[in-house]
Amino acid sequence: MPDETRVLYNADCPVCSFEIDHYVSYAGRKGLPIRFEDLNEDIANDWGLTQDAAARRLYVLKDGQLHSGIPAFIVLWKDMPRYRWLARLVALPGLHWLSNFAYDHMLAPLIYRWHLRRLGATSTQL
């Protein structure tokens, strides 16, 4: 489907799945062309990513372009009428910078460390 938006996320992550499950439900009710793909189904290679890279942040593929982190959220939110206002807000220059900083340096690394702990990773991998 040419206008389809694809979202790659970690369904085993309680934080990730809580948020994405909400989007899945909303997109389903509205019949939106958004496909949500669980990285745990061994599909990261289809995205050109390793499982580890895919687990580190949200990825969205739209119009042949791969987005990650806050830019991925913005693309996703733009495709959902209820969240377009949030996409516009987070895209504002100062807030965009702050959101990227918080996601890249605090939120995503913290969620990734939780992911590794759930997998039973050793402290040297953290």
C-alpha positions in Angstrom: 0.0 0.0 0.0 1.8 3.2 -1.2 0.3 5.6 1.5 0.8 3.1 4.3 2.8 4.1 7.3 4.8 1.3 9.0 5.7 1.4 12.6 8.4 -0.8 14.1 8.3 -1.2 17.9 9.1 -3.5 20.8 5.8 -5.2 21.8 7.6 -6.9 24.7 8.4 -3.6 26.3 5.7 -2.6 28.7 6.2 1.2 28.1 6.4 0.8 24.3 3.4 -1.5 24.0 1.3 0.6 26.3 1.6 3.6 24.0 1.6 1.7 20.7 -1.4 -0.5 21.7 -3.3 2.7 22.1 -2.3 3.9 18.6 -3.1 0.4 17.2 -6.6 0.6 18.7 -7.2 4.2 17.4 -5.8 3.5 13.9 -8.0 0.3 13.7 -11.2 2.2 14.7 -10.5 4.9 12.2 -9.4 2.6 9.4 -6.0 4.4 9.1 -3.4 2.9 6.8 -0.9 2.3 9.5 0.8 -1.1 10.1 2.4 -1.8 13.4 5.2 -4.4 13.4 6.7 -6.1 16.4 10.5 -6.2 16.2 10.3 -9.5 18.2 8.9 -11.3 15.2 12.3 -11.2 13.6 11.5 -8.5 11.0 14.2 -6.0 11.9 16.2 -7.2 9.0 13.3 -6.3 6.7 13.8 -2.7 7.9 17.6 -2.8 7.4 18.2 -2.9 11.2 19.6 -5.3 13.7 17.4 -6.5 16.5 19.5 -4.5 18.9 19.2 -1.2 16.9 15.5 -1.7 16.5 15.1 -2.2 20.2 16.8 1.2 21.0 14.1 3.5 19.6 10.8 3.8 17.6 11.1 3.5 13.8 8.5 4.7 11.3 8.7 4.1 7.5 6.7 6.5 5.4 7.0 7.2 1.7 10.2 5.2 1.5 11.9 7.2 4.2 13.0 5.8 7.6 12.4 8.0 10.6 13.5 7.3 14.2 13.0 8.7 17.6 11.0 12.0 17.9 10.9 12.5 14.1 9.2 9.0 13.8 6.6 10.0 16.4 5.9 13.2 14.5 5.3 11.2 11.2 3.1 8.8 13.1 1.1 11.5 14.8 0.6 13.4 11.5 -1.2 10.3 10.2 -3.6 10.2 13.1 -6.2 13.0 13.1 -6.5 13.1 16.9 -2.7 13.6 17.3 -1.9 16.1 14.5 -1.9 18.9 17.0 0.8 17.1 19.0 2.9 16.6 15.8 2.7 20.3 15.1 3.5 21.2 18.7 6.5 18.9 19.0 7.8 20.1 15.6 8.1 23.6 16.9 11.9 24.5 16.9 12.6 24.9 20.6 10.3 22.1 21.7 11.5 19.9 18.9 15.1 20.3 20.1 14.1 19.7 23.7 12.0 16.6 22.8 14.8 15.1 20.7 17.3 15.7 23.6 15.0 14.2 26.2 14.2 11.2 24.0 17.7 10.5 22.7 19.6 11.1 25.9 17.2 10.1 28.7 14.0 8.2 27.7 15.1 5.9 24.9 18.3 4.8 26.7 16.4 4.2 29.9 13.7 2.1 28.2 16.5 0.2 26.3 18.3 -0.6 29.6 15.0 -2.0 31.0 14.7 -4.0 27.8 18.1 -5.5 28.3 17.3 -6.3 32.0 14.1 -8.1 30.9 16.2 -10.1 28.6 18.6 -11.0 31.4 21.6 -9.1 29.9 24.7 -8.8 31.9 25.8 -5.5 33.4 28.6 -5.2 30.8 26.0 -5.0 28.1 24.2 -2.1 29.8 
